[in-house]
Amino acid sequence: MILVDDILLSPIRGLFWIFREIHNAAQQEFENEPEAITAELTNLYMMLETEKITEEEFDKREKELLDRLDELEERKNQQ
Protein backbone atom coordinates (compact mmCIF):
# COMPACT_ATOMS: atom_id res chain seq x y z
CA MET A 1 0.00 0.00 0.00
CA ILE A 2 2.90 2.37 0.71
CA LEU A 3 4.22 1.90 -2.81
CA VAL A 4 0.83 2.83 -4.27
CA ASP A 5 0.70 5.92 -2.04
CA ASP A 6 4.17 6.96 -3.18
CA ILE A 7 3.21 6.53 -6.82
CA LEU A 8 0.00 8.51 -6.41
CA LEU A 9 1.59 11.32 -4.42
CA SER A 10 4.73 11.76 -6.53
CA PRO A 11 3.12 14.25 -9.00
CA ILE A 12 1.90 16.36 -6.07
CA ARG A 13 5.33 16.28 -4.43
CA GLY A 14 6.91 17.29 -7.73
CA LEU A 15 4.48 20.18 -8.04
CA PHE A 16 5.27 21.36 -4.52
CA TRP A 17 8.98 21.16 -5.29
CA ILE A 18 8.47 23.34 -8.40
CA PHE A 19 6.49 25.92 -6.39
CA ARG A 20 9.16 25.96 -3.69
CA GLU A 21 11.90 26.54 -6.29
CA ILE A 22 9.92 29.38 -7.91
CA HIS A 23 9.41 30.96 -4.49
CA ASN A 24 13.11 30.69 -3.68
CA ALA A 25 14.10 32.23 -7.02
CA ALA A 26 11.68 35.13 -6.56
CA GLN A 27 12.89 35.74 -3.02
CA GLN A 28 16.53 35.73 -4.14
CA GLU A 29 15.75 38.18 -6.95
CA PHE A 30 13.96 40.45 -4.49
CA GLU A 31 16.96 40.38 -2.14
CA ASN A 32 19.37 41.23 -4.97
CA GLU A 33 17.26 44.02 -6.47
CA PRO A 34 18.98 46.89 -4.57
CA GLU A 35 22.35 45.87 -6.00
CA ALA A 36 20.86 45.68 -9.50
CA ILE A 37 19.36 49.16 -9.13
CA THR A 38 22.67 50.55 -7.88
CA ALA A 39 24.46 49.03 -10.88
CA GLU A 40 21.85 50.52 -13.19
CA LEU A 41 22.34 53.94 -11.58
CA THR A 42 26.09 53.67 -12.11
CA ASN A 43 25.52 52.81 -15.75
CA LEU A 44 23.12 55.74 -16.05
CA TYR A 45 25.72 58.18 -14.67
CA MET A 46 28.29 56.84 -17.11
CA MET A 47 25.86 57.29 -20.01
CA LEU A 48 25.27 60.90 -18.97
CA GLU A 49 29.00 61.62 -18.73
CA THR A 50 29.63 60.16 -22.17
CA GLU A 51 26.66 62.14 -23.50
CA LYS A 52 24.76 59.08 -24.69
CA ILE A 53 21.63 60.42 -23.00
CA THR A 54 20.33 63.90 -22.31
CA GLU A 55 20.03 65.41 -18.85
CA GLU A 56 16.24 65.29 -19.09
CA GLU A 57 16.28 61.58 -19.84
CA PHE A 58 18.84 61.07 -17.09
CA ASP A 59 16.69 62.93 -14.55
CA LYS A 60 13.61 60.92 -15.47
CA ARG A 61 15.34 57.52 -15.28
CA GLU A 62 17.26 58.46 -12.13
CA LYS A 63 14.04 59.45 -10.37
CA GLU A 64 12.42 56.13 -11.31
CA LEU A 65 15.38 54.14 -10.01
CA LEU A 66 15.66 56.13 -6.78
CA ASP A 67 11.92 55.75 -6.18
CA ARG A 68 12.22 51.98 -6.61
CA LEU A 69 15.16 51.94 -4.22
CA ASP A 70 13.20 53.96 -1.63
CA GLU A 71 10.23 51.61 -2.02
CA LEU A 72 12.46 48.60 -1.37
CA GLU A 73 13.90 50.25 1.74
CA GLU A 74 10.39 50.93 3.06
CA ARG A 75 9.38 47.29 2.51
CA LYS A 76 12.54 46.11 4.22
CA ASN A 77 11.90 48.36 7.24
CA GLN A 78 8.29 47.16 7.54
CA GLN A 79 9.34 43.52 7.84
Secondary structure, 3 states (H helix, E strand, C coil): CHHHHHHHHHHHHHHHHHHHHHHHHHHHHHHHHHHHHHHHHHHHHHHHHCCCCCHHHHHHHHHHHHHHHHHHHHHHHHC
